[in-house]
Amino acid sequence: MSVSDLKSLPFTVSEGPDGYPLIHARYLGEVKTFTPMQVFAMMLSNMKEITTKNLNAAVHDCCIAIPVYFTDLQRRAVLDAATIAGLHPLRLLHETTATALAYGIYKTDLPENDPLIVAFVDIRHASMQVLFHHLAGKFKEEYKIHVHQNARACLRLRAACEKMKKMLSANPVMPLNIECLMDETDVKGIMKRE
């Protein structure tokens, strides 16, 4: 992760005694220090809780999608985080494999005999960052607000960019409206798929 990426996070990161990162975030009113594995375990625990409520059944077994570039150490950390969250990971899948499986499982009109060529394009976090930085610059110019200086505004704009990225996969143009993004300023924008 680059220095500019670290500056855009809504929490501070330092190097721990073992050389691995430590995350310093406000939790229950005070600043606490967590390892990335602990944070991921909290996220998985929260997802487990949501899934349990939605299914109205206990959730233990799972498959977890990970980036293709994860090292063996990162893969083990994901498995450990899942165990901490009370999950039993059956398999780690590359995100592209998970995307292809989800497409094939839910696609009902696949041809029986004719070959079908399908392309999955992964624009990843980096492309969402491009959206984020573009819009942050636009808002700085148009509305005179510096989104990078406010952690809450960064989170809200990143969430809007993620939503916009998903919506652009099905729509050629997407408007963006965020009420009270920062300093009680409402912002508007538009993005074309191109």
N, C-alpha and C positions, 0 to 999 in steps of 0.2 A: 504494500500500500504506500502510495507516495505521500509526501508532506502536504501537498494541496488536498489530497483525499482526507487526511487526518484532520485538517483544519475545517473541513465541511461537516464533520460528524457532530452530533448534538451532545457529545460527551468528550472527555479528555482521555488520551491513551498514553501510557508510559511503558517503559521497558522494565520488566520484572527482574528479579535477581537471577533467574534461570535463562534470561535472554528473550523470553516470550512476552507478548504484550499483556498489559493489565488495563482494564477498562474502569474508569472512575465515573460513576453515574449516581445521580440522586435517586435514592430508593427509600421509601417511607420517611421522607423528610430529611434524610441526612445522606451525605456522600459516602458511598460504599465502593469497595474495590472488588472486581470480579475478573475471572479468567474468561477468555472467549468460550471455552467449553461450558462454564457455568451459565453464561448468558444464553448459549444455544440450548442448554438443558431447560432453562426457564421457558424459552420459546416453545420447545417441544412439549413441555408439560402443559402450557397454556393451550396449545393445539389439541393435545390429548383430551383436556377438559372440555373444550368446545365440541370435539367430535363425539365424546361420550354423551354429552347433552343432546346433540342432534340425532344420534343413532339410538339413544335411550338404551345403551348397552355398554358393557365394559370394553375398553380398547386396550389391547396389549401388543399384538403382532402388528408390524408395519413394514413398509418399504420406504426408503428415503432416497430422494433424488439429490445427487451431488454434481458439482461441476466436473467436467472431464479432466481438468488439469489438477485435481486434488492429488496430493502426495499420499503415500501410505500412512504417514503420521497424521495427516488431516483426516483421512478415512477412519483411522482408529479413534481419533478425537470425536468424530460424529457418532460412532458406535458407543463410545463411553458416555457421551451426552444423552443419547437415547436411553441407555441403561439408568442413568441418574434420574431421568424423567419417568422411569417406570415402564418403559416400552421395551419390546423385544423385537429388534430389527431383524427381519428375515433376510433382507438383501439391501445393498446399496446399488442404486441404478444411476447411470449417467443421465443428466437432464435430457439429452437428445433422445436417448433410448426411452425414457419415460414419456416424452412427447409423442414419439412414434407409437408406443403401446396404447396411449390414451386415444390417439387418432384411430388406430385399428380396432380397438375394442368397441368404441362408440359409433363408428361409421357403419351404417346399415346398408348402404347402397353400393358396396364394392362389387366390381364386375367379377363374374364367375370364371371366365376364360381369358378375357383380354388383359394384357398386362397394364398396370396403372403406375405411372411414375408420379411420386409425390415428393416435394421438397419441403424441408423444415428449415426455416431461417431463424437463427438465434441471434437477436440483437443485443442480448445480455444487459448487464448493469452498465457497461461502458456507454452504450448508446442512450440509455436513460440519463446518464450523466451529461451527455451532450445536450439533451433536451433541457435538463435542469440548468446548466450553465447558460444556455441560450436565453431561456426565459428570465433567469436572474439578471442577466445583462440588460435585457429589454426592459424589465421593471425598474432597474436602476436608472436607465435613460429616461423612460416615460414618466415614472411615478416618483423618482428621486428617493427610492428606498433601497437599502443595501441588505438584501436577503441573507447574505453570507454572515452578517453580524448578529443574526438572531437564530438560535437553535430551533425554536418552535416554528419560525417561518420556513427554515430549511426543511424540516420534517413535513410540513404541510405542502410545500412546493414539490418535494420528492414524491409524496403520495399522489399528488395531482399529475405529475409526470408519468408515474407508473400506470395510473388509470388511463391517461391519454395514450400511452404506448399501446395498451391493450385495445383501446377503442379504435386506434388508427389501423389495426389489422383488419378491421371490417368496414371502416369508413374512410373515404378519401380526404376528408377535412374534419377537424375537431376543434370546437371552441373551448376555451378555458376561462372559467370564472372562479375566483377565490375571494370570498368575503373576508374582510379584515385580516389580510395576510400579515401585515405588519404596520404598526403605528395607526391602526384603525383605517387602513387604506384598502379599498377593494381594487382588485386587479383583473384585467381581462386580456386575453390573448387568443391567437388562433394558430393552428399548426396543420400543414398539409402533409400527407403521407410521403410525398416526394422529398 
